[in-house]
Amino acid sequence: MLDIYAKSFLEASRFTGNTRPDPQTQRHLDRQSSKREQHTRLWRRSPYWI
């Protein structure tokens, strides 16, 4: 049942030609995502004394 919901959500949230963000917005979203990923990596690393 959950698999059906996941598939329908992915279909509904997929970009089409009309809903795709413009390139500048997409670059901004990619930058935000990479910053968030870097912050998460730094947050999850072990302390230097271990």
A tleap script that builds the chain and sets N, CA, C and O, in Angstrom:
source leaprc.protein.ff14SB
mol = sequence {
  NMET LEU ASP ILE TYR ALA LYS SER PHE LEU
  GLU ALA SER ARG PHE THR GLY ASN THR ARG
  PRO ASP PRO GLN THR GLN ARG HIE LEU ASP
  ARG GLN SER SER LYS ARG GLU GLN HIE THR
  ARG LEU TRP ARG ARG SER PRO TYR TRP CILE
}
set mol.1.N position { 0.830 -1.195 0.000 }
set mol.1.CA position { 0.000 0.000 0.000 }
set mol.1.C position { 0.876 1.262 0.000 }
set mol.1.O position { 0.619 2.215 -0.736 }
set mol.2.N position { 1.891 1.243 0.824 }
set mol.2.CA position { 2.787 2.395 0.886 }
set mol.2.C position { 3.504 2.597 -0.437 }
set mol.2.O position { 3.761 3.731 -0.842 }
set mol.3.N position { 3.824 1.512 -1.104 }
set mol.3.CA position { 4.486 1.579 -2.405 }
set mol.3.C position { 3.609 2.301 -3.420 }
set mol.3.O position { 4.113 3.071 -4.238 }
set mol.4.N position { 2.326 2.065 -3.376 }
set mol.4.CA position { 1.395 2.738 -4.299 }
set mol.4.C position { 1.394 4.240 -4.029 }
set mol.4.O position { 1.428 5.039 -4.965 }
set mol.5.N position { 1.357 4.626 -2.759 }
set mol.5.CA position { 1.390 6.042 -2.407 }
set mol.5.C position { 2.690 6.697 -2.846 }
set mol.5.O position { 2.690 7.824 -3.341 }
set mol.6.N position { 3.798 5.986 -2.664 }
set mol.6.CA position { 5.097 6.537 -3.058 }
set mol.6.C position { 5.167 6.739 -4.565 }
set mol.6.O position { 5.655 7.770 -5.028 }
set mol.7.N position { 4.688 5.771 -5.332 }
set mol.7.CA position { 4.702 5.909 -6.795 }
set mol.7.C position { 3.812 7.057 -7.249 }
set mol.7.O position { 4.198 7.823 -8.132 }
set mol.8.N position { 2.638 7.187 -6.663 }
set mol.8.CA position { 1.747 8.270 -7.075 }
set mol.8.C position { 2.322 9.627 -6.683 }
set mol.8.O position { 2.160 10.599 -7.421 }
set mol.9.N position { 2.996 9.708 -5.523 }
set mol.9.CA position { 3.624 10.969 -5.132 }
set mol.9.C position { 4.733 11.346 -6.100 }
set mol.9.O position { 4.849 12.506 -6.493 }
set mol.10.N position { 5.558 10.363 -6.490 }
set mol.10.CA position { 6.643 10.648 -7.422 }
set mol.10.C position { 6.104 11.102 -8.773 }
set mol.10.O position { 6.674 11.994 -9.400 }
set mol.11.N position { 5.026 10.502 -9.218 }
set mol.11.CA position { 4.430 10.926 -10.474 }
set mol.11.C position { 3.870 12.340 -10.369 }
set mol.11.O position { 3.999 13.134 -11.301 }
set mol.12.N position { 3.259 12.649 -9.254 }
set mol.12.CA position { 2.648 13.962 -9.089 }
set mol.12.C position { 3.684 15.057 -8.911 }
set mol.12.O position { 3.435 16.205 -9.280 }
set mol.13.N position { 4.843 14.727 -8.353 }
set mol.13.CA position { 5.834 15.764 -8.077 }
set mol.13.C position { 6.899 15.866 -9.161 }
set mol.13.O position { 7.831 16.660 -9.036 }
set mol.14.N position { 6.773 15.073 -10.224 }
set mol.14.CA position { 7.769 15.112 -11.291 }
set mol.14.C position { 7.615 16.415 -12.085 }
set mol.14.O position { 6.501 16.898 -12.289 }
set mol.15.N position { 8.739 16.973 -12.527 }
set mol.15.CA position { 8.698 18.190 -13.320 }
set mol.15.C position { 8.244 17.884 -14.741 }
set mol.15.O position { 8.599 16.853 -15.313 }
set mol.16.N position { 7.468 18.780 -15.289 }
set mol.16.CA position { 7.131 18.717 -16.706 }
set mol.16.C position { 7.748 19.944 -17.359 }
set mol.16.O position { 8.362 20.766 -16.679 }
set mol.17.N position { 7.591 20.072 -18.659 }
set mol.17.CA position { 8.131 21.239 -19.339 }
set mol.17.C position { 7.557 22.538 -18.819 }
set mol.17.O position { 8.242 23.562 -18.810 }
set mol.18.N position { 6.305 22.509 -18.386 }
set mol.18.CA position { 5.653 23.733 -17.916 }
set mol.18.C position { 5.958 24.050 -16.460 }
set mol.18.O position { 5.875 25.208 -16.051 }
set mol.19.N position { 6.306 23.052 -15.681 }
set mol.19.CA position { 6.509 23.300 -14.243 }
set mol.19.C position { 7.973 23.331 -13.839 }
set mol.19.O position { 8.277 23.575 -12.671 }
set mol.20.N position { 8.874 23.095 -14.756 }
set mol.20.CA position { 10.303 23.103 -14.420 }
set mol.20.C position { 10.742 24.531 -14.106 }
set mol.20.O position { 10.398 25.453 -14.846 }
set mol.21.N position { 11.502 24.735 -13.014 }
set mol.21.CA position { 11.972 26.086 -12.698 }
set mol.21.C position { 12.983 26.576 -13.742 }
set mol.21.O position { 13.655 25.784 -14.404 }
set mol.22.N position { 13.069 27.888 -13.866 }
set mol.22.CA position { 14.020 28.445 -14.829 }
set mol.22.C position { 15.448 28.126 -14.371 }
set mol.22.O position { 15.653 27.809 -13.199 }
set mol.23.N position { 16.431 28.202 -15.263 }
set mol.23.CA position { 17.807 27.785 -14.919 }
set mol.23.C position { 18.410 28.506 -13.716 }
set mol.23.O position { 19.127 27.897 -12.921 }
set mol.24.N position { 18.123 29.797 -13.582 }
set mol.24.CA position { 18.683 30.541 -12.449 }
set mol.24.C position { 18.109 30.018 -11.128 }
set mol.24.O position { 18.843 29.847 -10.154 }
set mol.25.N position { 16.828 29.770 -11.100 }
set mol.25.CA position { 16.204 29.225 -9.891 }
set mol.25.C position { 16.731 27.831 -9.593 }
set mol.25.O position { 16.974 27.489 -8.436 }
set mol.26.N position { 16.908 27.021 -10.641 }
set mol.26.CA position { 17.425 25.674 -10.441 }
set mol.26.C position { 18.844 25.700 -9.878 }
set mol.26.O position { 19.181 24.901 -9.004 }
set mol.27.N position { 19.674 26.615 -10.374 }
set mol.27.CA position { 21.034 26.742 -9.829 }
set mol.27.C position { 20.993 27.150 -8.361 }
set mol.27.O position { 21.769 26.650 -7.547 }
set mol.28.N position { 20.080 28.062 -8.028 }
set mol.28.CA position { 19.938 28.501 -6.641 }
set mol.28.C position { 19.521 27.326 -5.750 }
set mol.28.O position { 20.062 27.149 -4.658 }
set mol.29.N position { 18.567 26.532 -6.216 }
set mol.29.CA position { 18.130 25.376 -5.445 }
set mol.29.C position { 19.256 24.358 -5.288 }
set mol.29.O position { 19.410 23.758 -4.224 }
set mol.30.N position { 20.034 24.166 -6.336 }
set mol.30.CA position { 21.175 23.242 -6.262 }
set mol.30.C position { 22.225 23.737 -5.280 }
set mol.30.O position { 22.800 22.946 -4.532 }
set mol.31.N position { 22.479 25.051 -5.279 }
set mol.31.CA position { 23.447 25.622 -4.331 }
set mol.31.C position { 22.975 25.434 -2.896 }
set mol.31.O position { 23.755 25.052 -2.023 }
set mol.32.N position { 21.706 25.701 -2.657 }
set mol.32.CA position { 21.155 25.526 -1.313 }
set mol.32.C position { 21.278 24.080 -0.862 }
set mol.32.O position { 21.631 23.802 0.284 }
set mol.33.N position { 20.987 23.175 -1.767 }
set mol.33.CA position { 21.060 21.760 -1.439 }
set mol.33.C position { 22.493 21.345 -1.107 }
set mol.33.O position { 22.722 20.602 -0.153 }
set mol.34.N position { 23.451 21.823 -1.892 }
set mol.34.CA position { 24.842 21.455 -1.624 }
set mol.34.C position { 25.333 22.063 -0.313 }
set mol.34.O position { 26.097 21.425 0.412 }
set mol.35.N position { 24.907 23.289 0.002 }
set mol.35.CA position { 25.285 23.896 1.277 }
set mol.35.C position { 24.705 23.105 2.444 }
set mol.35.O position { 25.379 22.873 3.447 }
set mol.36.N position { 23.447 22.695 2.299 }
set mol.36.CA position { 22.795 21.924 3.348 }
set mol.36.C position { 23.497 20.577 3.529 }
set mol.36.O position { 23.685 20.111 4.653 }
set mol.37.N position { 23.880 19.961 2.416 }
set mol.37.CA position { 24.574 18.679 2.481 }
set mol.37.C position { 25.939 18.830 3.163 }
set mol.37.O position { 26.321 17.991 3.979 }
set mol.38.N position { 26.662 19.886 2.833 }
set mol.38.CA position { 27.964 20.124 3.454 }
set mol.38.C position { 27.807 20.370 4.952 }
set mol.38.O position { 28.583 19.858 5.759 }
set mol.39.N position { 26.805 21.151 5.312 }
set mol.39.CA position { 26.571 21.430 6.723 }
set mol.39.C position { 26.241 20.143 7.471 }
set mol.39.O position { 26.705 19.940 8.594 }
set mol.40.N position { 25.448 19.281 6.858 }
set mol.40.CA position { 25.082 18.022 7.494 }
set mol.40.C position { 26.300 17.130 7.677 }
set mol.40.O position { 26.452 16.494 8.720 }
set mol.41.N position { 27.175 17.079 6.664 }
set mol.41.CA position { 28.393 16.278 6.792 }
set mol.41.C position { 29.264 16.778 7.933 }
set mol.41.O position { 29.800 15.979 8.702 }
set mol.42.N position { 29.409 18.099 8.049 }
set mol.42.CA position { 30.219 18.663 9.130 }
set mol.42.C position { 29.576 18.404 10.494 }
set mol.42.O position { 30.278 18.151 11.473 }
set mol.43.N position { 28.267 18.466 10.557 }
set mol.43.CA position { 27.552 18.285 11.813 }
set mol.43.C position { 27.663 16.840 12.297 }
set mol.43.O position { 27.762 16.589 13.498 }
set mol.44.N position { 27.645 15.887 11.351 }
set mol.44.CA position { 27.638 14.473 11.722 }
set mol.44.C position { 29.025 13.879 11.933 }
set mol.44.O position { 29.136 12.749 12.410 }
set mol.45.N position { 30.067 14.594 11.598 }
set mol.45.CA position { 31.403 14.010 11.757 }
set mol.45.C position { 31.747 13.881 13.234 }
set mol.45.O position { 31.179 14.568 14.084 }
set mol.46.N position { 32.682 12.996 13.519 }
set mol.46.CA position { 33.061 12.775 14.916 }
set mol.46.C position { 34.009 13.893 15.360 }
set mol.46.O position { 34.667 14.516 14.527 }
set mol.47.N position { 34.076 14.143 16.643 }
set mol.47.CA position { 34.984 15.171 17.155 }
set mol.47.C position { 36.443 14.820 16.860 }
set mol.47.O position { 36.774 13.652 16.652 }
set mol.48.N position { 37.288 15.804 16.844 }
set mol.48.CA position { 38.688 15.593 16.467 }
set mol.48.C position { 39.439 14.742 17.490 }
set mol.48.O position { 40.445 14.124 17.141 }
set mol.49.N position { 38.981 14.691 18.741 }
set mol.49.CA position { 39.721 13.935 19.756 }
set mol.49.C position { 39.376 12.446 19.757 }
set mol.49.O position { 39.942 11.681 20.538 }
set mol.50.N position { 38.465 12.035 18.901 }
set mol.50.CA position { 38.131 10.607 18.834 }
set mol.50.C position { 38.885 9.956 17.702 }
set mol.50.O position { 38.744 8.754 17.477 }
savepdb mol mol.pdb
quit
